[in-house]
Amino acid sequence: MNNDLYHSHDKLFRETWSDLASAKSFLQNYLPGKVLDVARLDTLEICKDSFIEPDLKDYYSDMLYRVEFGESPGYIYFLFEHKSFPDRNIHLQLLEYMVKIWRLGQKQGGCGKLPIVVPLVLYHGRSKWRINENFLSGFNGPVESLVEYIPDFRYVLYDLSEYSDDEIRGTVMARVTMLLLKHVFEPDLADRLPDIFSLLKELSKKKTGLQYFESLVKYVFSHVDDITVDKMQAIVHNALLEDKGEYIVTLAEKLRKQGLEQGLEQGLEQGLEQGLEQGLEQGLFEAVELGISIKFEDTEETRAIIEKIKKVKNIGLLKALKESLKTADSPSDLIRIIDN
């Protein structure tokens, strides 16, 4: 998947959960009970800060909320992973971001003690999430004997594949976004769009609704291969029971100019070819990374090899690495292929 597709995930996520009503409704419906008991959601504020490193922005999006836990200020940190498979380093990433949040709190004149940070992870990839939510589970050695010396926390996971469509609740904006994210990798997404878009009727007359609607249409054009302007017009008309045909045509023209549709008639052959090549390169790297994580233990050596493979720009070499995973006995076999 190329960078434009990753960025479309980010835009939809941030636009939805930058809406305070949608953020509150999500937390009200999905926070664990013990957190809800002490979180005063009427004090919820959206922070503008993001903690994702530049080289990871294609794979993650985040939102930070300030909230009162009882009488004490704290934070809820919401991380959206838009890889197609889980990342085994999720605990370390969350810990790094939590430390950044604590340092931010200190700079802003905290009371001396660290604020509580509750980490949430939203996932919608193709592979099932099998990573234990407790940080402690990732340590080797006699953990039980040394537990008091090891940092530990638990993140709250929302794997959208684990929810039925009826279990997805919240504001219209939150529900539509989660339904799209849940089904985006499925081949029948286009067939699901009428039901999903029918939820938007109450938003269609609001200014914020139109802005959100534009983001949704862009997202659909970015991810659904067989969607056409005519088909999208029909879906919107039938779902909203009103004619937004001209709006869709205008938006489609805007998307063509931005390069989100193929636009060969506008002389973008070279740009499209380059984009397809970059997308293939990214997809091959993800396949190799997933194969390594499944076949070999998560060690310093395997992490170093993944970093080395990340720098490979030769599609032929990436294909060779992907094939070699079927017979490789150790990570060093992959290094030999790269070095040769």
N, C-alpha and C positions, 0 to 999 in steps of 0.2 A: 504494500500500500504506500503511495507516495505522500510527500509532505502536505499537499493540498488536502488530502483526505484526513490526515491527522489533525490539521488545523480546523477542519470543519467540525470534528468532534469537540475540539477545544472551544470553538465559538458557541456551539449549541449548549455545551455544559455551562459555560460562564454566563451566557445570557439568561439561562433558566435559573441558576442558583445565585445570580446577582439580584434577582427579583425577591425582595424580602418575604413577600407572602408565600412564594413557592418554597423558599428555604425553610420558613417556619412550618409549613404544612408537611414537608418531608421529615423534618426532625420530630414533629409531633407524632407522625405515623410510624416512624422507623427507629427512633432512638430506643435503646434498652430501657426497660422500666425503671431500673435503679438510677439511671442518668436523668430520665424525665422527672423523677421525684425531686431532684435538687436543681435542675436547670430551669431558670426563670426565662422562658422564651419571650416574654414581653420585653426583656432587656436586650434581645438579640440585635447586634449591629454588624454590618458587613464591613470588613477591613479590605483595603485596596492591595494589601501586600500579597506577593506570590513568592514561593520559596523554591521553585523548580529551577535546577541548573539549566543554562542555555542548551547544553547538549542532550538534555532529556525532555525538552519541551515538545518534541514530536511524539512522545509516548505518554506524557502525563499532563494533567491540568489540576489546578487546586483552587480552593476557596478557603478563606479564613474568616471566622465569625467570633466576635467578642460577645460574651454572655456572662451573666451572674450565676454562679453556683451557690445557692443559699445567699449569703451576704458577701461573698468573695468574688472578685472578677476572675474570669477564666476564658478559655478559648475552645472552640470546636474547629478542628482542622479536617477539611474534606478533600481527599485525594481521589482523582478519577484516573484510572489506568485504562488507556485505550490501545494497549497492545492486544494482539489476538490470542495471547497466552499469558499465564501468570508469571510474575517476576519473583524469583526466590529471594531477592535482596530487599523485599518490601519492608521488612522490619528495620533494616539499617537506614533505608531512605527515610522512613517515618521518623526514626530517632534523630537523624540529622535535621529534618525540618522542625521537629519539636524543640531541639536545642536552639535553632534560629529564632523560633517564636519566643522562647524564654529570654534570649538575649535582647530581642526587640522590646519585651516587657520591661527589662531592666533599664534600657535606654530611655524608655518613656516614663521612668520614675516610679517603678514598682515599690511595693511595701517592704522589700527585702527578701521575702519568701517567694518562691516560684509559683506562678499561676498554674492551675490544673489545665492540661490540654487533652481533650478527648479526640483521638484520631479515628476518622471514618475512611473507608476505602470502597469506592464504587467500581465494579468490574463488569464487563459485558463481552468478554472474549469468547472464542470458539471452544477452547479447552476448559475443562472443569477446574475450578479453583480447589487445590488440595493442600494449600499451605496453612499450617497451624497459625491461628491468630495470636498466640502467645509468643513474645520475643524469646522467652526462656527455652522454648522448644528448639531453637536454632543453635544451641550450644552443645559442644562435645565435652566429654569428661564426666567426672562424678558430680553432676549438677546438684543432686539432692544434698550432698555434703557441703557444697560451697554456695548454696542458693542465696545466702544472705550477702554475698559479695558480688552478685551478678545483677545488673540492671534488668528490670522486667516491666513490661506493659502489655496491654492487649488492645488490638485495634478492632473496630466493628466493621465487619465485611457485609457488603451488599452485592451479591452475585446475582445479576438480574435473571440469569437462566433458572434460578431456584424459585422464582416467583411466577405464579400464573398471571395472566393478564388481569384477572379479577382482583388479584391481591395487590396490584399496583394502585396506590391511592395518593391523594394530595390535590393540589390545585390542578386546573386543566393544563397549565403550562408544564408542571412537574410530571403529570401522568403521560402527556403526549411525548415529552422528551424521553422518559424512561421506556415507553413502549417502542419508540423508534430505535433507541440504543439496544434494547433487548433483541429486536428482530433484524437489525441492520445487516447481519451477515447471512441471513436466511434467504434462499432463492425465491421465496414467495412473498418478499416484502412488498412488492408492487400490489399484490392482491390484498394485502392487509391495510394499505393506505386509506381506502374509503372509510373503514371503521375508525382508524386512528384519527383521521382528519375531521370526522363528524363531531369529535369532542370539542373542536375549536369554535363551534358556532357562537358561543357566548362571548368569545374574545374578538370576533371578527369586526365589530364596530368600534373597538377601542384603538387609540393610537398605538399603545404598547403592544396590542394584539397584532396590528399590522406589521410592526417591526419584527416581532417574534415569528409571525407567519412567513415573512421574507427569509428569515434564517432557516426555517423548516424546509422551505422549497429549495433553497440552496443546498441544504444537507441532502435532500432526496436526489437532486440532480447529480450530486457528487458521488452518491453511493449506489444508486439503482441504475444498472446498465441499460435496461430495456424501457426506461421511462421516456416518453416523448412529450413535447409541449402540448399536443392535442390530448394525450391521455391525462396529463396533469390538469388541464383545463376541465375535463369531464369529471375527474375525481373531486376537484374543488367545488365545482358547480353542484354536483350531487350531494356532497357531504355538507356543504354550508347552505344549500338551497338558495343560492344567490349567484349572480354572474360576476365572477372576477376574472373572466377570460382575458380581457385586455391587460389586466394587471399581471397575469401569468406570462403573457406574450412579452410585455415590457421587461419583466424580470428575467425571462429566458434570454432576451437580447443582452441584458446587462451581464448575465452569466457568461454568455458567449464572449463578450468583450473582455471579461476577466479570465478567460481561458478555462472555465470549468466544464464547458462543453467542448467537443472536439474542434469545431470551428475551422475545418479544413478550407472552407470557402474564403476565409479571411487571410489566407496565406500563413497559417500557423503549423504547416506540416513539420517544419524543423523543430519547433517548440514541442509539438505533440510527441514526436519521435524521441526527443530527449527526455520528456516526462515519462514515457513508457519505459525507457531504459532505466531511469532512476527508480521507478516503481518496481521493476523486475529485480534490480540490484537489492533494494530494501527487502523485498519478499524472500529472496534467496538467503540473505543474511539472517532474517528471522527464522527461517526453516532450519538453518545450520545451528543457530543459537539454541533453538528448542530441542533439536536432536542431541546436542551436547549435554544439555541440562537433564534430559531423560536418561541418556546412556551412561553418563559418568557422574561420579560424586562431585558435589560442589566444593572444590578445593581451590587453593591459591593458583595452582597450575591451570585448572580449567578456566578460571576467571581471566588469567593472563592470556590464554589462547583466544578466548572470546574477544578480548580487547584487540588482539592482533588481527583477528579475522575482520573486525569492524573496519579496519583500514584498507581492506581488500576492495578494489574497485573493478576488478576484472570479472565479468559475469561468467566467463568460461571456468575460471578458477573457483568461483563460488559454487558452480554446478558440480565441479569435481569434488569439492569438499562435502557437498550434500550427499553425493553418491558414495563417497568413501566411508561415511558414517555407518553404512550397512555392515562393513567388514572390519572397521577399526577396532583394535583391541585396547588401545590406550589413547589419551589425548595427544601424546607425542607423535602418533601416526599422522595426525592432521598437520602438525608443524612441519613434518617432512614434505608434505605435499605443497605447503606454502613456500618453503625454502627452495624447493626444486623448480 
